[in-house]
């Protein structure tokens, strides 16, 4: 079976910051290199990159940096969703002009909107761009299977959907049943249900970017038909990180950044405010877990995939 342009492991990049809050482009370029060296099938900038905390200049800065660092070695996905249709069109056109290979578009979620309004939102974006679009189905802005198929049938560029509405495994199965012949399905939510999603019709996942080689190993084992090896590797290397990271708030940002700091990929684990306060017990649990994965911290810039 030939695979579509986007498939497999497409991590969402975190955004590294200097101590003073500025975006650290050197660390960000390192992060792109770290993931490509691990064999990922694409990379993305999205909610996991803290884009909702960026000003316009920073959004352009990060987009330019990651697309330049990737240098067309893997497809680059840029999230261009917004609370308003005109703004989403603006972000989408800007990302395409900057060299993005695909757009990931979350529905408007600040105010409740109808299915018709969501449909109009996506068709407006589709009319204004010429690259593939990934629908993003999230709890705060769900896209039911029937609506996803309707949007895809009306929009020439809508080719993918990332499913993150709980319960994700049954939602992936429903999406595959209704729209699987029209849309390539990705899982999300940190990749916690990667294997279960693959079994139900997904063709990839968009996890965080701190464990790219482990996600690629799971993908390779599953594609080779060895689900036992896929499960064993997933449980040994990924599950503990996701379980601890999902226990509350947005501590997952700090965990993944701290893991990347320990690996020498990025300079600091800073997460922009507002962010979850990490109490002493949780900090100890994070340190215990990460020290098992990377027993000796690697100096910045000396990372290996």
N, C-alpha and C positions, 0 to 999 in steps of 0.2 A: 504494500500500500504506500503510495506516495504521500508525504506529509505536507501540510500547508506551511506557509512561511512561518507562522507562529505555532509552536508546539513545544512539548517537553517542559523544561525548567526555564522559566523567565523571571528571575528574581527582581523584586522592587528594591531599588537602591535607597539606603538611608542617606541623609544629607549630613556630612561632617561639618562641624563648626569650630572656629578658633575660640579661645577663652573669652574673647570680647564679643562673641556672637556673630562675627562675620563668617560667611561661607568659606570653607577651606577647600579650594579647588585642587590643590595637590593631593590631599587625602581622597577627594572624590574621584580624581583620575586613577589613583592607586586602586580604589574600590572597583572601578570598571575593569582594570587590568586583572585584579585578583579573581573576579568572577569569570572573565573570558578564559583565563588560564585554567580554570576548573572545568571548562567544557560546557558552560550554559548555552542554551539555544536562543537566548534573547535577553534583553534587560529593559527595565521600566523605571519611570519616575512617576510616582502616584501618591496616594494618601500616606503610604508608609515612608515617603520621603519628606513628610511634613510640609507639603506644598501649600496647605491651607494656612500656613504661618508665613508665607513668602509675600513680599511686595512685588510689584510688576517687574522691577529691575532684577530681583533675585530669581524670579521664575525664568526670565530670559537667560540669566547667568548660568543657572544649573542646566537648563536645556542645552545651551551652547557647549558647556563643558563636557557633559556626558556624551553628546553626539560626536564631538570632536575626539574624545578619548577612545570611543568605540571604533571610529574610523571605518564604519561599514563592515566590521568583522562579524557582528551579530545584529539582528533587527533591534531597533530602539523604539520603545513604546512611551509616549508622553501622555499623561493624563490631562485632559482639556475640559473636563466638566466644570460647570459653574451653576450658581443659583439662578442666573438669568440666561435666556436663550441667546441674546446678542453677545453677552460676555463669553459664553461657551463657543460661539462661532468665532469670536476674536481670538481666543486662546487656541482654538483648533487650527485656524489659518496661520497663526504665528508659529505653532509647532511644526506644521507642514513646511513652512518657508525655511525653518531652521534645519530641516533635514530629517525630521522624524519619519520612521517607516510605518508607524501605525499610531492611532489615537485610542486612548481608553477614556470613556466618557460616562461619568456617574450621572444619574438623573438629578433634576433639581430636588433638593431635600430639605431646604430651610423652611419652606412652607409646604403643606400638603398640596399635591397637584393630582389631577385626574389622569386616567390612562390616555385620554385624547390629548391632553397637554404634553404628556411624556412623548407621545407619538409625534406631535408637531415639533417638539424640541429636537428630537433626533433627525427628523427629515430636514429641518432647517440646517443643521450641522452638515448632513450628508450633501446637500446641494452646494455647499461652499468649499468642499475639500475633495481631493482625489486620491486619498490613501485609505487603507483599511481602518475600520472603526470597530472597537471592542465595546459592546454594551457592558455596563457594570451593574450587576444585581446585588444590592447591599441592603441590610436590614432597614436603614433609614430611607432607602429609595428602591424598593423591590420592583423587579421587572418579571412578571409572571410568564410562564412559557408561551401562552397564547399571544400575549402582547409582544414578546421577543420575536416570535415568528412573523407577526404582522409587520413589525418595524423592519425586519430583515428583508421581507418580500418587497417592501416599498423603497428600500434604500440600497443602492448598488454597492456602497462601500461597507455596509455592516456585514461583517463576516465572522465575528467571534462574540462570545459572551463569557464573562467571568462571574461565576456563581458564588455568592457569599451569604445568601439569606439562609438563616437556620430553619430546619435542620439541613445542612448543606448536602449530605449524601442523598437524601430523598429528593431534594430540589435538583441536584445534578441528574438523577435518574429521570425525573419528570421532564426536565429540559431536553434530555437526550431523546426521550420518547416523542415529544411534540416537535422539537426544532432541530434535532440532531442531524438531519440530512441537509439542513441549510446553514447551521451555525457550528463552528468548532467551539467546544466547551472547555473552559479552564476552571480550575478550582482556585481558591484563594484562602483567606483566613489563616495566613501563615503556613499553609501547607500541612495543617494538622491531620487532614483526612485524605492525603495524597493518594494512597493505595486504594482506599474505598471509592474515591472519585474516579480513578482510572477503571476500576471494575464496572462502574456504572455509566461509562460513556465519555468521560472527560479525556482530553488529549494533552493535558498538561496542567501545570500549577504555577502560581505567581507568589512564591514565598518571600521571606526576608532574605537578605543577601549575605548573611554571615556564615552560612554553611553550604555554599554552592556545590562543592564536590560531593557532599553527602547526598544532596537531592539528585544530582546527576547519577550517582551510583544506584540509587533506588530506581530511578527511571530506566537505566540501562538493564538492571536485573529484571524489572517487570517486562520490558520489551523483549527480553530474551526468553520469557516464559517461566522465569524462576521467581515465583511469588514468595517462596520461603526465604530466599536470600534478600529479596526486596524488603520483606517485613522485618527480618533480623537486623538489617542495616538501619532501617528507619527507627526501630525501637532503641537501638544502641546509641545512635548519634543525634537524632532529631527530637524525639518525643520528650525527653526531659527538659530541653530548652523551651519547647512550646508549652508544656504543661506549666512550668514556672512563670513563663512570660504572660500566660493568659489568666493569671489568678486575680487580676484586678487593674483597672485604670489603664494607663499606657506604659507600664513598666517594661513592656516588650521593647520599646524604643531603646531604653537604657541598656537592657540586656544584650541586644544585638550589637549595639555600638561598643559596649564594653568588651564583648567577645572579639570584635574587630580591632579594638585597641590592643588587646592581649596578643593578637596575631600580627601586630605591626602594620596593619593596613591603613588605619586612620589615626589621627593624632589625639583626639579627645572623645569622650562618650557624652558630650553635652547634648541635652535635649532642650529645645526651646520652650520657654514658658508660654502658657501654663502647662504644667506636667505633674504627674503623680508624685507625691512625696514618698520616698523609699525609707521605710523605718529600719531600725537596726537589725531586727530579726530577718526581714526580707533581704537586706543588704548582705547579711552573713550567708543566707541560702544561695544568693546569686554568686557570691565569691566562692563558696564551696563547689558549686556546680561548674563554674567556668574554669576554676583551677584544675578540675579533673580533665577538662577538654584540652586546655592549653596550660600544662603544669609550669612552664617557664615563659614569661612574657618575652615577646620578640621586639627588639627595638623598632621604632617607627621607620618604615620604608624598607625593612629587610624581610618582608613577608614572603611566604611561598604558598602556592595554591594547595 
